[in-house]
């Protein structure tokens, strides 16, 4: 516990919150198994049932019965667990598989704790039916995992993020985008191509206001799966101690650091609802923008991504300048925040070309000349 308190304090000095994985279940040798046997689900033969999240079955986990005859005692005990960690300085919880517990429990649990500690953040780690994910968000989860990891084609990205940001879903769900997790190594990342890791990073960091990566596996482009057809890492830190060299020549650590600097510096990237997709005459290129919602803040970002990890792709981009808050388009300058290059763009159509062997993305800050800035 002293080590934990020291970690939390040292992280806080650097502006970092320590998040805890909150998994409400028990090991077979947990004291609750003997002290409160009524808190566990049982098979017809009377034995405690193992946890399942189809198609996975966990023989080292006993699931709790949230609807047992003594459910009030169990619920209060779980509330006490959270309060204990909050007292140690933890204010961010990544909640494991909340969709396998009753909705009414989460509504009561989150409401009770947030009444005591409004600053708490609960991240819903639920990969299940959209309606269930959306209901968990309505119940109070601050942020939610999404299907971003499996949205690769242009039409998939545009359709999914229009749903998340331009429908009623945006009223209650705050997406948190992850290209990988300790449990998920997608088929896309298994290609091992650096261009794929770069594009997935930039998409995650700019399509949503919140994103995450499982590192150092992501920085070092780990891509070997446990078996053909599997989406699990072959050498998982869940089963062995790993030592990582983030200074390796192929490390993406510097790029990730730069992307995070850009996110902090640009208010446009700190919102979801202003996401808009723009026309480009190539289905392998996606173009989208964001702008600030703060009064008097003219910050605007345009992102151009080559979704083809192998071939150079090019096309003509047509920006909807009204979506960028630009009324007078003369003097439009696009500042690539990753390379520091600047390009003067025409107000209607502009040509782009992206080579995946170099940098397969443009992350543009939209710069205005003095005349246009005065018109805002």
N, C-alpha and C positions, 0 to 999 in steps of 0.2 A: 504493500500500500504506500509506503514511503516513496518507492520508485515511481509509482503512478502519480502521486501528488507532485513530485519533482518534475516529471514530464509535463504535466498539465501547466505548471507554473512557468517552466522554461518556454513552452510553446506560446503561452499567452504573452510573454515578453516580446515575442516576435510577430505578434498579431495573428497567431494560428490557434484555432480551436481543435481540441482532440475529440474526435467522434468515437462513439462506442457502438459496437454491433450488439443489438438487443435481440436475443434469440430466446423466446419463451418456450423452453422444453427442458428436459432433464436427462442426465446420464443415468445408466442403470444403477450406479452406486450412489446416487444422490440421496441425501437424508430424507427428502420428501417421500421417496419410494416406500420407506418403512414407516415414516411418521404420519403420512397422509396418503395412504394407498387409494383413498376415494378420489383423489385429484387426477387420476390417470385413466385413460381409456383402456378397455379390456376386450379381448376376443371372446367369442362364445365359450371357449374352454376355461375362461377365467384368467388367462395370462395377460399381462400388460401388452398392449399392441405397439408394435414398432411404428416409427414415423414413416409416412409416405408422402411424396410429392411427385405423382406419376410423371414419367416412368421410373423415377428413382425411389428406392426403399432404403431407409437408414436403420440398420440393425443395432447401432450404438446410441440411438436416441429414443427416449420415451416421450410421446406427445401428451400434453396436459388436456384434461377434459374440462373445458370452460363452462359446460352445462351440467356438471355433476351436482349431486344433491347438496354439496357443500361449496357451491360456486362462490358465494360471498366471501368465504374465507380465502379461497384461492385468489380471487381478484384483489383483495386487500393486500395479500402477500406480494403479488406482482407489483402493485403500486409501491409497496415498501422497497422492493428491489430497485425500481427506478429512482425513488427518492434517495436511496443510499448513494447511488452513483452521482446524482445531482449534487449531493453534499460534498463530493470529492472534486467538484469543478467541471463535471461533464454537462454540457448543454445541447449537444448534438447527438442524436441517436439514429443509426441506420437500422431499421426494424426488419428483421428476417422473416420473410414469408408471412406478412400480415393477413394475406387472403385466406390462410388456413385457420384463422381464428374468427370468432363471431364479430360481426359488425358492431353490435351493441356494446361489446367489451371495449373496442377501440374508441367509440364515441365517448364513453364514460371515462376511460383511462386518459385520453388526450385532454379532454375538457377539464378534468380535475387537476392535472399537472400544469396545464397552461394558465389556469386561474391562479396558481401559486407562483409560476415562473413563466411569464409571457414570452421570454426570450428563447424558450426551447424550440429546437428544430427537430422534426421527425421526418425522416426520409423513408418512403415506402418502397421496399424491395419486393415488388410483386410483379412477376411476369405471368400474367394470366389473362382472362377475357377482358376486353376493354371496359365493359360495363362494371366489372368488379374493381378494376383499377380506378375508374372514375368515382365509384362510390366511396372507396377508401379516401380519396382526396376530399370528397365532400364531408367526410366524417372528421377531418381536421389534420390529415397528414400535410405537412408544410410543403414537401416536395415529393415527386414520384419518379421512379424509374420509368423508362419508356421502351418502345420497340426500336429505337434509333439504331441499335447495334445491327439490326437485320434489314434496315432500309438503305439500299445501295443504289438502285436505279433512280434516274432523275424523276420519273413520274411517281415513284414511291415516296421520295423525299418531299416533293411538292405537295402531294395529296395528304400525307401524314401530318406535315407541319402546318398546313392550312387548317386541318382539323384541330390541332392543338392550340392554335393562336387566333383563329378567325371564327370559331363557333362558340357556343355556350360553354364548351369544355374549358376555355380560357378563364372563365369566371371562378373556377375552383381548383384547377389542376396546374401546378407549377412543375414543368418537366425538368428533370435532371438527366443529362445525356451522357452515356458511357459507351465508348467504342469497345471496351472490354471490361471484364470483372474477374475476380479470382475464380469464378465458376464458368466464365464464358469466354471462349476463344473462337470467334466466328470463322466460318469457312473463308470469308473474305480476307481476314488477317492471316489465315493459315498459308496464304500464298507467299508470305514473307517479303513482299516487295516494299522497299522503303516508301515509294510513292503512295501506296495504300495507307500506310501508317500516317503519313503526313496529311493526306486528304481527310482521313477519318478524324484526326486530331482537330484540324481547322473547322470541319463541319460541326463537330461536337461543341467546340469553343465559341462558335459564332451563331449557329442556328438557335441556341438556347441561352438564357441568361445564366444558367447553372450547368456545369458539366463536371465530369470526373474521369479519371483513368486509374486502372490498376497498374501501379508501377512498383518496382522498376521494370517489370516485364514489358510494359508498353514502350518505355524509353529505349530499351535495348532490343525491341522488335522480336520478342519471343514468339514463335509461330508453330512449334511442333505440338500436335495434338496427342492425346493419350492413345488413340487408335483411329483407324480410318472411319470416317463418319461421325466421330465424336467432336463435341465442342468444349472439351475439357483440356486443360494444359497437360502435356506429357510429364513435365517435371513441376508438379504443383507444390507451392510453398505450404500447402496444407499437410503435405506428407513428408517433406524433407527440408532441411535448413539450406537456404541458398545464400551465396555471397555474390554481390553485384558490383560491377565496375562501371559506374556512371560516367567515367572519363574516357570510356572506349571511343575510338574514332567514329563509330557508327551510332553513337548515342544521340537521341533526340532531345536530351535534357536542355540544351541551349535554345532550341527552337521552342520547346514548351515554355521555357522561361520568358522568351520574347512574346509569345502569344498571350501569356498571362499579364505581362506588362501592358500590352495593347488593350486587353479587357479592362484593366484597372483605369487606364487613361481615357477611355472612350465610353461616355455614358450611354451611347447608342447600343452598345453590346450588353448593357445591364438590364435590358427589357426584352420581353417576348412578343408583345402585342403589335409592335411596329414591323415585324418581319413581313416582307413582301418579295415575291418572286418576279423576275423580269424576263422578257423574251430574249432568246438567243436561238439562232437557226442551226443548232446542233444538239442532238439528244444526249450527247456524252458530256455536255457542259451545263452546269447549273449556275444561275446567277441570282443573287438575292441581296436585299438591302435591309438596313435598320437605321432608325434615327432616334434621337433623344425625345423624350416626352416632357422634359423639364422646360418651363417657360423661359424664353430667351436663350436657350441652348440650341445652337444650330448643328450640333454634332451629327454626322451621317457617315455610315459605313456601307461600302459595296463589296461583296465577296464573289469572286469568280473561281469556280473549281472544275478542273478536268477530272471527270469520274472514270476515265480510262487509265488504268495503271500502267499500260504498256505503250500506247501510241500517242503521239502528239495530236492534239485536237485544236481546231480553230473555228471561229464563227463570228457573226455580226451580232452585237449586243444592242438592244433597244431599251434604254432606261426610261421608266415612267418617272419623270422628274418631279411631278406633284407628290408622289409617294416619298420623295426625298426632301420635300419641303422647299423645292427650288422653283421660284417663279420666273427668274431672269437667268437663263442658262449660259449667257456669255461668260467666257473666262473659266469654264469648268476644268478643274485640274484634279486628276486622280493621283493620290500619293500612296504608293505601295508601302505599307507600314512594315513589311517584312524585309524588303530590299532597299528601301529609301529612295527608289526611283520615282520620278514624277512624269505623268503623261497628260497632255492637253487633249481633252475629249470634245467631240462635236456634240451638240445638244440632241441629235437624233440617233444615228447609228455609228458604232465604233467597232473596230476589228480587234479581236484578241486571239492569241495563240499561246498554248501552254504545253510544255514538254515535260512528261513525267520523269525523265532522267535528270531534270533540274529541279525547279520548284513548281509543282503542278497547281499552284493556287495564286491568285492575287487577293490580297487583303487591303482594300483601298480605303483610305480616309478621303472624304470629299472636301476639297479645299475651295473656298469661294474668294473671288477677288473683292476688293474694297467696295465696289459699286453694288455687287449683289448682296454682300454682307449687310450693307446699310438698308437694303430693301426688306429685310426680314422683320 
